[in-house]
Amino acid sequence: LASRPVRGWQRYAKDVLDRLAAGLLLVLLAPFLLLVALVLRLESKGPIFFKQERYGFNNKTFNIYKFRSMYVDKLDAKADKLVTRNDPRVTRVGNIIRRTSIDELPQLLNVLKGDMSLVGPRPHALNAKAGDELYDQVVSEYAMRHRVKPGITGWAQVNGWRGETDTEEKILKRVEHDLYYIENWSILMDIRILVMTVFAVISAKNSF
């Protein structure tokens, strides 16, 4: 058994900061989010939002919210096949919002609900694979990353380990960075990651 690394007053401080920031961002970004929703609706039929079951804190699952980036008849709710570069299932607008991470903004609602944090290990789909193997079959310590709430952004993402996991090395590196974050967490580290996220989004490296 492993103890929760974020506990006591720090846990409450992180939760309060997360929800206050998420609420403020939703208010400030509301006009932009409505514009994105309108463009998505005009380009292709189907719902504006895409929901998918993901692993959360303590291995519990929850439904994550994203802007829909695929054609409605090609949605993969179980993530049996991860999105790859130039994936034909992704719409033109979907390609833009994925590359700029705009599709992730509805997860601010998950933060308000308490399912997620602004910063933490990215939540993975239940059937996500590295090559042909499920993540937990590749990395023995995989479940350890669920000792904290998942995040919209994380240490692995700002260090270049985002995008497809077509090899075992990629998921190994991602989990390695996630565990480093968990063992070294602090409010200042969260702030640092949020700042680094801005530059990671601008570069759009490994994002598609």
trRosetta pair geometry for C-beta under 8 A, 3 or more apart (Angstrom, degrees):
i j d omega theta_ij theta_ji phi_ij phi_ji
2 144 6.4 55 12 -128 169 87
2 147 5.8 -66 108 -99 123 135
3 7 7.4 -54 161 -27 103 146
3 147 8.0 63 101 -160 34 127
4 7 5.1 114 93 -64 102 107
4 11 7.5 34 131 -88 128 134
4 147 5.8 178 -120 178 56 88
4 148 7.2 120 -159 -81 85 64
5 147 6.0 72 0 127 94 125
5 148 6.4 -48 50 -60 101 111
5 182 5.2 135 20 174 154 80
5 183 6.7 -123 -118 -97 152 33
5 185 5.8 116 125 25 123 127
6 10 5.7 -122 -161 114 74 108
6 11 4.9 122 138 -90 85 79
6 14 6.0 -20 -178 12 137 156
6 148 5.6 71 11 -115 121 110
6 185 5.8 -58 -72 107 100 153
7 10 6.7 42 64 57 29 101
7 11 5.1 3 -125 -33 23 125
8 11 6.2 125 53 9 35 97
8 12 7.8 -82 129 5 38 96
9 12 5.7 -58 -152 42 42 109
9 13 6.0 45 150 -24 72 106
10 13 5.5 -53 -144 37 32 113
10 14 6.3 33 156 -20 65 105
10 187 7.4 -137 -147 -43 92 97
11 14 5.9 -55 -150 35 28 110
11 15 6.4 27 153 -17 63 108
12 15 5.6 -53 -145 38 33 112
12 16 6.2 32 157 -18 67 106
13 16 5.9 -55 -145 37 28 109
13 17 6.2 25 158 -15 64 110
13 187 6.6 -51 123 -80 126 129
14 17 6.0 -58 -145 41 27 109
14 18 6.1 33 155 -25 63 109
14 117 6.6 -12 159 -135 110 130
14 187 6.9 -146 -84 -93 82 85
14 190 7.2 159 -127 -50 100 162
15 18 5.7 -55 -147 34 27 115
15 19 6.4 16 161 -11 64 109
15 114 7.3 16 -147 -123 109 89
15 117 7.9 -85 -96 -105 52 96
16 19 6.2 -63 -147 40 27 102
16 20 6.1 23 159 -15 66 111
17 20 5.9 -57 -140 40 28 108
17 21 6.0 23 163 -15 65 113
17 118 7.8 -80 119 12 91 130
17 187 7.4 105 4 -136 167 109
18 21 6.2 -67 -149 41 21 105
18 22 6.0 18 158 -18 63 113
18 111 5.3 -136 166 -172 102 109
18 117 5.1 -90 -109 -142 145 68
18 118 5.2 -162 -126 -12 83 92
19 22 5.6 -51 -137 38 31 111
19 23 6.2 32 160 -19 64 107
19 111 6.6 -174 -92 142 52 88
19 112 5.8 97 -137 -119 83 53
19 114 7.7 -7 -79 -75 116 71
20 23 6.0 -57 -149 37 26 109
20 24 6.3 23 155 -16 63 110
21 24 5.8 -57 -146 39 30 110
21 25 6.1 29 157 -18 66 110
21 111 7.9 -56 79 142 88 148
21 118 6.0 -12 88 -61 137 146
22 25 5.9 -56 -144 39 28 110
22 26 6.4 31 156 -22 63 106
22 108 4.5 164 -157 -165 91 84
22 109 7.8 174 172 -60 123 19
22 111 3.9 -172 -85 95 153 126
22 112 5.0 -150 114 -56 133 79
22 118 6.8 -153 -62 -71 93 98
23 26 5.9 -54 -149 33 29 112
23 27 6.7 27 154 -16 62 105
23 112 6.2 103 -69 -101 79 112
24 27 5.9 -58 -154 36 32 110
24 28 6.2 23 155 -12 67 111
25 28 5.8 -58 -140 43 32 107
25 29 5.6 11 166 -3 69 118
25 108 5.6 -133 89 -126 118 146
26 29 6.3 -64 -131 50 22 97
26 30 6.5 55 158 -65 59 84
26 33 7.7 -9 -149 -14 64 156
26 108 5.2 177 -66 124 97 139
26 109 7.4 95 -98 -68 136 68
26 112 7.4 -8 -24 -47 148 136
27 30 5.9 -23 -156 -24 27 116
29 32 5.0 -63 -166 50 72 113
29 33 5.3 75 133 -30 93 103
29 105 6.6 -131 144 -169 155 134
29 108 7.9 136 50 0 138 164
30 33 5.7 -57 -140 37 28 111
30 34 6.4 29 160 -19 64 105
31 34 5.8 -56 -151 35 30 112
31 35 6.5 33 151 -21 64 105
32 35 5.5 -53 -151 33 34 114
32 36 6.5 35 151 -19 66 103
33 36 5.7 -50 -149 35 34 112
33 37 6.4 37 151 -20 64 105
33 105 6.4 -146 -100 120 103 136
33 106 7.7 121 -145 -77 122 74
34 37 5.6 -53 -149 36 33 114
34 38 6.4 36 152 -22 65 104
35 38 5.7 -53 -150 33 32 112
35 39 6.5 30 154 -17 65 105
36 39 5.9 -55 -148 37 31 109
36 40 6.3 33 154 -20 65 107
36 67 6.1 -62 144 -115 124 154
36 97 6.7 97 -153 -102 121 133
36 102 6.2 -161 -118 158 147 128
36 105 7.8 105 43 49 165 139
37 40 5.8 -55 -149 36 30 112
37 41 6.4 28 155 -18 64 108
37 48 4.6 12 -143 -147 93 140
37 67 7.4 -130 -85 -125 64 109
38 41 5.8 -58 -150 37 30 110
38 42 6.3 26 155 -17 66 108
39 42 5.8 -57 -146 38 30 110
39 43 6.3 27 158 -21 65 109
39 93 5.6 172 137 -134 107 146
40 43 6.1 -60 -147 34 28 108
40 44 7.3 -49 -180 45 61 82
40 48 5.6 110 88 -132 135 73
40 67 6.2 -146 -70 -177 154 108
40 68 6.3 120 -174 62 136 89
40 93 5.9 -163 -95 112 61 146
40 94 7.9 79 -121 -68 97 74
40 97 8.0 -13 -77 -16 110 154
41 48 6.3 -32 -60 -83 95 95
43 91 5.9 110 133 168 132 140
43 92 6.7 -140 -156 54 138 95
43 93 4.8 -161 -15 -3 168 132
44 71 5.9 -114 -171 -117 152 68
44 72 6.8 -179 142 -15 111 93
44 91 5.3 -122 -11 -104 143 146
44 93 7.8 -153 4 34 102 116
45 72 5.8 -72 98 6 78 140
46 68 6.0 -131 117 133 120 165
46 71 7.5 149 -17 -175 149 41
46 72 3.1 -174 -86 -74 134 127
46 75 7.9 159 -157 -42 146 125
47 50 7.1 142 90 -73 111 54
47 68 5.9 125 88 -36 74 144
47 72 7.3 118 18 -113 69 114
48 67 6.7 -50 165 -139 73 74
48 68 6.3 -170 169 12 20 106
49 65 5.5 -30 -163 -157 124 93
49 66 6.9 134 -159 71 70 38
49 67 6.6 -67 -107 -108 53 36
49 68 6.3 119 164 -32 6 89
49 106 6.0 150 -122 -146 108 170
50 65 7.6 131 70 -159 49 46
50 66 4.9 -30 63 70 98 92
50 67 7.0 30 12 121 95 17
50 68 4.2 122 -43 -92 103 72
50 69 7.3 -73 -2 11 146 68
50 70 7.5 75 -92 30 151 95
50 75 6.7 -166 -132 -136 116 122
51 63 4.6 5 -173 -178 111 115
51 64 6.9 155 -151 71 56 45
51 65 6.1 -22 -97 -97 75 59
51 66 7.9 168 -82 25 30 74
51 77 7.8 14 89 -135 65 101
52 63 6.9 140 63 -151 23 66
52 64 5.5 -25 63 53 79 95
52 66 7.3 -1 11 12 109 116
52 77 5.8 -171 -111 -157 81 59
52 79 6.7 76 -168 -38 137 106
52 125 5.9 -47 156 -105 126 104
53 61 5.1 16 -175 177 101 125
53 62 7.3 161 -144 83 61 21
53 63 6.0 -41 -88 -93 56 63
53 64 7.8 139 -123 8 8 82
53 77 7.7 54 9 164 86 89
53 78 7.9 -2 43 -112 104 56
53 125 7.2 85 81 -144 63 70
53 126 5.8 -1 103 -20 106 117
54 61 6.6 157 77 -150 31 77
54 62 6.3 -30 61 64 81 69
54 63 7.6 114 15 -128 82 18
54 64 4.6 31 2 -22 132 121
54 123 3.8 72 154 145 134 121
54 124 6.4 150 -151 76 93 24
54 125 5.9 -64 -101 -90 75 42
54 126 7.4 -152 -117 -39 29 71
54 150 7.0 -76 133 36 126 168
55 59 6.2 -39 -154 -138 104 47
55 60 7.8 121 -159 73 56 31
55 61 6.1 -50 -99 -98 41 71
55 123 5.7 -173 66 -156 62 86
55 124 5.8 4 28 58 110 75
55 126 6.8 126 -46 -88 88 65
55 146 5.9 -78 154 -97 114 125
55 150 7.3 118 97 -50 69 136
56 59 7.8 39 66 130 52 5
56 60 5.1 -39 67 80 101 79
56 61 6.3 137 8 -125 93 18
56 62 4.7 40 -34 6 140 111
56 115 5.7 -85 -118 -170 146 82
56 116 7.3 -106 -127 -75 106 67
56 123 6.1 -10 -84 -114 59 129
56 146 7.1 91 115 -147 26 101
56 149 6.7 -11 -172 -140 89 66
56 150 5.7 -103 -125 4 59 109
57 60 6.3 -4 74 37 61 102
57 146 6.2 144 -143 179 26 77
57 147 7.7 6 -148 160 75 12
57 148 6.6 -67 -111 150 96 19
57 149 4.8 -35 -59 -88 115 59
57 150 7.3 -137 -48 -11 65 70
58 146 6.1 -172 -39 143 10 106
58 147 7.7 63 -74 -115 57 35
59 143 6.2 -8 -75 -147 115 103
59 146 5.1 86 -57 130 59 162
61 126 7.0 -4 -112 -71 132 115
62 110 7.2 120 126 -143 133 110
62 115 4.3 -174 144 -144 168 130
62 116 8.0 -148 81 -43 145 84
62 123 7.9 -61 57 -151 97 161
64 107 6.3 -9 -165 -106 92 101
64 110 6.0 -8 -130 -77 63 151
64 115 7.6 -161 -91 124 65 140
64 116 7.6 69 -115 -50 93 135
64 123 6.0 176 -69 82 138 137
65 106 3.9 -102 126 129 109 115
65 107 5.8 176 65 -80 80 50
65 109 5.3 9 37 59 152 122
65 110 5.9 -171 21 -41 96 100
66 69 7.2 -51 140 -10 117 101
66 103 5.0 28 -176 160 100 92
66 104 6.4 -27 -121 -98 92 40
66 106 5.8 177 -109 51 17 118
66 107 7.0 9 -80 -48 66 93
67 97 5.7 -62 83 148 136 155
67 102 6.7 -15 25 122 145 82
67 103 4.4 -119 52 -132 94 65
67 105 7.1 25 -23 46 111 91
67 106 6.0 148 -44 -14 67 120
68 72 7.3 14 176 -86 147 74
68 75 7.4 -50 -144 -96 108 117
68 94 7.2 -60 130 -99 56 112
69 90 5.5 -12 143 -139 95 91
69 91 6.5 -149 178 35 49 89
69 93 7.7 -139 -134 102 66 71
69 94 3.0 120 -171 -152 70 101
69 95 7.4 133 -174 -44 108 32
69 97 5.9 -144 -100 72 109 109
69 98 5.1 82 -152 -51 160 108
69 103 5.1 -26 -51 -105 124 146
70 74 5.2 -121 167 88 115 95
70 75 5.3 148 85 -89 127 60
70 76 7.4 51 27 6 176 81
70 89 4.7 -8 -141 148 112 94
70 90 5.6 -63 -97 -96 67 48
70 91 6.6 154 -139 -14 17 84
70 94 6.0 118 -57 -143 34 166
71 74 4.5 55 68 22 95 110
71 75 7.7 -132 89 -41 47 68
71 89 6.2 -123 28 -166 91 59
71 91 6.0 127 -59 -63 69 93
72 75 6.1 -17 -158 -25 38 112
74 88 8.0 -117 -154 109 165 76
74 89 4.0 -156 139 -139 136 97
76 79 5.8 102 126 -89 106 30
76 80 5.9 -122 -166 32 116 79
76 81 5.9 -108 -132 49 163 79
76 89 7.4 16 -18 173 109 164
78 125 7.0 121 170 172 36 124
78 126 6.9 -58 -158 61 74 101
78 127 5.1 36 157 14 90 139
79 82 6.3 28 -171 -83 94 66
79 125 3.2 76 21 112 155 165
79 126 7.2 142 47 45 114 58
79 127 5.2 166 80 65 83 90
79 128 5.4 -21 130 -72 135 72
80 127 5.5 -19 -89 119 53 144
82 128 6.4 60 -71 -138 115 83
82 129 7.2 -144 -17 49 112 73
82 164 5.5 140 119 -130 125 83
82 165 6.7 66 32 37 174 77
82 166 7.9 -142 69 -69 126 71
83 87 4.9 -94 -157 -17 77 164
83 89 7.3 -120 -113 65 88 115
83 90 6.5 68 -144 -56 123 122
83 98 7.3 -98 131 -155 160 155
83 164 6.8 -129 87 -80 56 97
83 208 6.8 -154 133 110 110 75
84 87 5.1 127 56 -71 63 99
84 164 5.3 37 -107 -82 65 153
84 166 7.2 59 -110 -67 110 124
84 208 7.4 1 152 99 27 121
85 164 7.4 -95 -24 -6 75 135
85 208 4.9 49 -105 90 62 166
86 208 7.6 -22 -23 175 42 142
87 90 4.8 79 81 -4 98 108
87 208 7.3 141 1 138 100 104
90 94 4.4 -146 -171 104 81 123
90 95 5.2 106 133 -68 122 77
90 98 6.6 -54 -148 0 139 149
90 208 8.0 -151 10 163 172 77
91 94 3.9 100 50 3 80 110
91 95 6.9 -135 91 -12 44 80
92 95 5.9 -47 -155 24 30 112
92 96 7.2 26 148 -14 59 102
93 96 5.7 -55 -157 34 39 112
93 97 6.3 26 153 -10 72 107
94 97 6.1 -60 -141 43 31 101
94 98 6.0 30 159 -19 67 110
94 103 7.3 46 -151 -81 67 134
95 98 6.0 -57 -144 38 26 109
95 99 6.2 25 158 -20 63 111
95 208 7.2 -9 -148 -156 79 75
96 99 5.9 -59 -146 36 26 108
96 100 6.3 0 163 4 64 113
96 102 7.5 -1 122 30 77 129
97 100 6.2 -64 -137 52 30 96
97 101 7.8 -83 168 82 57 10
97 102 4.0 -88 -147 69 82 107
97 103 4.3 106 133 -50 106 85
98 101 7.4 28 -172 -78 29 33
98 102 8.0 -67 -41 45 21 75
98 103 5.3 3 -82 1 58 138
98 207 6.6 -179 142 163 73 87
98 208 6.1 50 120 -178 121 25
99 204 5.1 26 173 -154 85 129
99 207 5.2 119 -142 113 45 102
99 208 6.0 17 -87 -99 81 53
100 201 6.3 54 -168 -178 57 98
100 204 6.6 -41 -86 -95 49 116
100 207 7.7 138 -41 126 16 143
101 104 5.0 -27 -179 18 81 121
101 105 7.9 111 135 -41 72 77
101 201 5.1 -89 27 -121 130 106
101 207 6.5 -64 -53 -153 86 146
102 105 5.8 -21 -169 -13 52 118
103 106 7.9 -39 172 14 45 99
104 107 5.4 -31 177 8 71 122
104 152 5.8 124 157 -161 120 95
105 108 6.2 -14 177 -9 59 109
106 109 5.7 -21 175 12 69 114
106 110 7.8 73 128 -12 68 93
107 110 4.6 -34 -161 27 66 120
107 111 6.6 73 141 -22 72 91
107 116 6.0 -27 176 62 103 162
107 152 4.9 156 98 -101 133 101
108 111 5.4 -45 -153 31 40 116
108 112 6.6 43 147 -19 65 101
108 152 7.4 14 -68 -75 59 149
109 112 5.6 -50 -150 35 36 113
109 113 6.4 34 151 -17 65 106
110 113 5.6 -56 -147 39 33 111
110 115 4.4 -73 -170 66 88 114
110 116 4.2 43 124 13 112 119
111 114 7.8 51 178 -67 30 21
111 115 7.6 -86 -71 56 24 70
111 116 5.0 -65 -77 82 63 90
111 117 6.5 81 -123 -132 95 16
111 118 6.1 43 -119 -61 146 65
111 152 7.0 -41 -54 -34 122 116
113 116 7.9 51 61 19 90 77
114 149 8.0 -109 173 -117 56 145
115 149 7.3 143 144 -154 33 111
115 150 7.9 -18 143 49 76 97
116 120 7.1 -159 -166 45 74 130
116 123 7.0 -91 -101 -23 111 129
116 149 5.7 149 -145 162 30 110
116 150 5.4 -50 -123 81 88 79
116 151 6.2 133 -178 -110 96 27
116 152 6.5 92 148 -46 135 74
117 120 4.5 91 57 -19 116 125
117 148 7.3 -38 6 154 144 100
117 149 4.3 117 -20 91 102 120
117 150 7.1 174 28 89 81 30
117 151 4.8 -43 79 -95 85 84
117 152 7.8 -126 98 0 47 76
118 151 6.1 7 109 -151 26 100
118 152 5.7 -37 -152 28 45 110
118 153 7.1 -9 159 34 66 89
118 190 7.0 85 82 -174 106 114
118 194 6.7 8 142 -89 124 115
119 151 4.5 -2 173 -142 15 153
119 152 7.5 -48 -71 47 36 73
119 153 5.9 -33 -107 77 68 79
119 154 6.3 131 -166 -98 66 52
119 181 8.0 -141 155 -171 100 135
119 189 7.9 178 137 115 152 79
119 190 4.3 176 44 -138 151 86
119 193 5.0 108 -132 82 133 138
119 194 6.4 -90 -63 -56 121 85
120 148 5.3 -147 -139 117 117 111
120 149 5.2 -120 -73 93 174 65
120 150 5.0 172 104 -170 120 20
120 151 3.0 146 37 -31 69 100
120 154 5.8 -49 96 -96 24 105
120 181 7.4 158 -139 128 39 140
121 145 4.4 116 -108 178 176 111
121 146 7.7 -92 66 -73 139 43
121 148 7.0 121 10 69 97 99
121 150 5.6 -70 82 -122 70 71
121 151 6.5 111 40 19 25 91
121 154 5.3 79 -106 -128 25 157
121 156 7.1 47 -128 6 70 122
121 178 3.9 46 -103 -140 115 120
121 181 6.9 170 -59 63 78 136
121 182 7.4 -13 -35 -52 114 106
122 150 6.2 41 -175 -168 16 107
122 151 6.7 -65 -80 67 47 70
122 153 7.8 -10 -77 -134 93 20
122 154 5.3 -123 -36 8 75 133
122 156 7.0 -95 3 62 105 120
122 157 6.3 98 -45 -50 124 119
122 162 7.7 104 -29 -116 159 90
122 174 7.9 -56 38 -175 111 122
123 150 3.6 60 -56 169 90 172
124 128 4.5 -97 177 28 108 151
124 135 6.1 25 134 -10 165 160
125 128 4.5 122 60 -45 84 97
127 134 7.1 -83 -154 -110 45 101
128 134 7.3 93 80 -145 51 66
128 135 5.7 18 94 -28 96 117
128 165 7.2 61 167 45 106 131
129 132 6.3 -14 171 -154 138 14
129 133 6.0 145 -157 73 93 29
129 134 5.6 -62 -101 -90 77 39
129 135 7.0 -143 -114 -40 28 66
129 165 7.4 -170 105 90 40 107
130 133 5.8 -26 64 68 79 86
130 135 6.1 93 -15 -97 102 62
130 138 4.9 -6 50 -36 132 167
130 165 4.6 -66 -103 143 80 111
130 166 7.5 86 -158 150 56 4
130 167 6.5 -13 -180 111 95 21
130 168 4.9 102 133 -100 129 49
130 170 6.5 -176 -135 63 111 91
130 171 4.0 -95 -75 -4 139 135
130 172 8.0 98 -154 -24 168 72
131 138 7.9 125 35 -86 103 134
131 166 6.5 75 -76 175 56 46
131 167 6.1 46 -54 -120 100 31
131 168 5.9 -31 -1 -47 124 78
133 137 4.6 -123 179 88 104 119
133 138 5.0 124 106 -58 125 95
133 168 7.0 19 50 -92 126 104
134 137 4.7 85 62 5 82 108
134 138 7.3 -160 92 -8 41 88
135 138 5.8 -65 -153 36 34 108
135 139 6.2 -22 170 28 73 105
135 142 5.3 137 134 -136 94 145
135 165 7.7 28 -92 114 99 160
135 171 5.5 -148 -128 -167 89 145
135 175 7.8 146 -177 -60 109 125
136 139 6.8 -70 -124 63 31 73
136 142 4.3 -138 -105 65 65 150
136 143 6.6 44 -121 -46 117 85
138 142 7.5 88 65 -62 73 129
138 168 5.0 -162 -151 -138 128 98
138 171 5.5 70 93 84 145 135
138 172 6.9 -111 144 -61 110 84
139 142 4.2 115 87 -61 102 91
139 171 6.2 -132 -27 129 122 103
139 172 5.9 168 -86 -102 109 63
139 175 4.8 105 -165 19 166 169
141 144 4.6 -28 177 13 85 129
141 145 7.8 93 132 -28 82 83
141 175 6.4 141 86 157 95 129
141 179 6.4 9 135 -77 135 145
142 145 6.5 -49 -177 14 45 109
142 175 5.9 -76 -107 -116 61 144
143 146 5.6 -48 -171 24 58 115
144 147 6.0 -15 -176 -20 54 114
144 179 6.0 32 108 -104 123 107
144 182 7.3 -169 146 63 90 164
145 148 7.9 -64 176 39 49 83
145 175 6.0 -109 -48 -138 133 80
145 178 4.3 12 -122 135 119 140
145 179 6.4 -85 -81 -64 81 71
145 182 6.9 -153 -125 -37 52 139
146 150 7.8 -25 -117 -56 66 90
147 182 5.8 81 66 -154 116 140
148 182 5.7 -167 -4 -115 124 96
148 185 7.2 140 -84 -70 158 157
151 154 5.0 136 65 -69 121 89
153 157 5.4 -120 -159 70 72 143
153 158 6.7 59 170 -44 111 100
153 193 6.2 168 116 149 109 105
153 194 6.9 128 67 -101 138 53
153 197 4.3 -10 -159 -104 166 137
153 200 7.7 140 -148 62 125 141
154 157 5.0 98 56 7 72 103
154 158 7.3 -153 94 0 36 88
154 177 7.5 118 133 122 103 109
154 178 6.6 2 164 -103 140 80
154 181 6.4 -84 -172 -42 92 172
154 193 6.8 -28 -156 -170 20 143
155 158 6.4 -62 -144 41 28 99
155 159 6.3 13 160 -6 64 117
155 177 4.9 -161 111 164 99 98
155 178 6.8 164 57 -91 105 36
155 180 6.3 -132 125 81 155 100
155 181 3.9 -170 -1 -69 139 120
155 189 7.9 -15 -80 168 113 112
155 193 6.0 -78 -77 -106 60 128
156 159 6.1 -76 -151 47 27 103
156 161 4.2 -70 179 75 89 117
156 162 7.1 132 123 -62 87 70
156 173 7.4 129 -142 126 105 75
156 174 4.5 64 -162 -147 150 67
156 175 7.9 26 -85 -39 144 18
156 177 3.7 138 -86 85 76 133
156 178 5.6 -21 -33 -52 123 76
156 181 7.6 -87 -25 -19 75 130
157 161 6.8 -89 -79 71 29 65
157 162 4.5 53 -130 -67 75 118
157 197 7.1 29 106 -111 118 89
157 200 6.4 100 140 155 85 161
158 193 5.6 -164 -2 -148 150 74
158 196 3.9 67 -164 120 141 122
158 197 5.7 -81 -84 -74 111 58
158 199 7.9 70 -148 66 97 91
158 200 4.9 -119 -120 -47 63 144
159 177 5.7 -162 49 -125 139 147
160 205 6.2 -35 -127 108 82 132
160 206 6.5 102 -170 6 65 140
161 170 6.7 161 -151 -165 91 73
161 173 5.1 -155 -110 115 139 107
161 174 4.5 -175 149 -87 128 74
161 177 5.8 165 37 12 144 147
161 206 7.8 -52 -140 103 13 165
162 200 7.7 97 3 173 144 127
162 205 7.8 109 55 96 105 74
162 206 5.1 136 76 104 76 116
162 207 6.2 4 113 -78 124 79
163 206 3.4 -115 -17 166 139 90
163 207 6.0 -118 -77 -78 94 33
163 208 6.5 42 -130 26 102 82
164 170 7.6 22 110 133 56 168
164 206 7.9 -133 23 -171 65 90
164 208 7.7 -29 -25 60 100 101
165 170 4.5 -166 -134 99 71 122
165 171 4.6 63 -163 -58 137 91
165 174 7.0 -65 -98 -3 123 144
166 170 6.9 60 40 14 52 146
167 170 5.1 104 64 -4 80 100
167 171 8.0 -161 95 3 49 81
168 171 6.2 -61 -156 41 42 101
168 172 6.0 45 149 -24 72 110
169 172 5.5 -59 -147 38 31 115
169 173 6.2 29 157 -18 68 107
170 173 6.0 -54 -148 36 28 108
170 174 6.4 29 153 -20 63 107
171 174 5.4 -51 -144 36 36 115
171 175 6.2 34 158 -16 68 104
172 175 6.1 -57 -148 39 27 105
172 176 6.2 33 151 -25 62 109
173 176 5.4 -51 -146 33 32 118
173 177 6.5 28 156 -15 64 104
174 177 6.0 -59 -155 37 30 107
174 178 6.4 32 149 -21 64 107
175 178 5.3 -51 -145 36 37 116
175 179 6.2 34 157 -18 68 104
176 179 6.1 -57 -150 37 26 107
176 180 6.6 30 150 -21 61 106
177 180 5.5 -50 -148 33 35 115
177 181 6.6 39 152 -22 65 101
178 181 5.7 -53 -155 32 32 112
178 182 6.5 30 150 -19 65 105
179 182 5.5 -49 -145 35 37 113
179 183 6.3 28 158 -13 67 108
180 183 6.1 -63 -146 42 28 104
180 184 6.0 -11 166 14 65 119
181 184 6.5 -83 -139 55 21 87
181 185 6.1 54 160 -76 64 83
181 189 7.2 164 -145 147 77 136
181 193 7.9 41 -126 -74 123 147
182 185 6.1 -15 -147 -34 25 113
184 189 6.5 137 122 -89 89 161
185 189 5.9 -139 -148 60 40 140
185 190 7.6 36 -160 -47 84 92
186 189 4.5 101 52 0 77 101
186 190 7.3 -135 95 -4 45 83
187 190 5.6 -51 -156 32 37 115
187 191 6.6 36 149 -18 66 103
188 191 5.6 -51 -150 36 36 113
188 192 6.3 40 150 -22 66 103
189 192 5.5 -50 -148 35 34 115
189 193 6.4 35 153 -20 65 104
190 193 5.8 -56 -150 35 31 110
190 194 6.5 32 153 -21 65 104
191 194 5.7 -52 -149 33 32 113
191 195 6.6 31 153 -16 64 104
192 195 5.9 -58 -154 36 31 109
192 196 6.3 27 152 -16 66 110
193 196 5.5 -56 -144 41 33 111
193 197 6.2 47 152 -35 65 100
194 197 5.5 -44 -151 19 31 119
194 198 7.6 40 151 -24 57 91
195 198 6.1 -44 -168 17 38 112
195 199 7.7 23 145 -4 63 101
196 199 5.9 -60 -161 41 44 106
196 200 6.1 46 144 -24 74 108
197 200 5.3 -55 -143 38 35 114
197 201 6.2 37 157 -22 69 103
198 201 6.1 -56 -152 33 26 109
198 202 6.6 26 151 -19 61 107
199 202 5.5 -50 -147 34 36 114
199 203 6.4 31 156 -16 66 105
200 203 6.0 -58 -149 39 30 107
200 205 7.2 -86 -158 37 70 94
201 204 6.8 24 180 -70 38 65
201 207 7.9 40 -129 -34 51 169
204 207 4.8 -102 -165 50 66 121
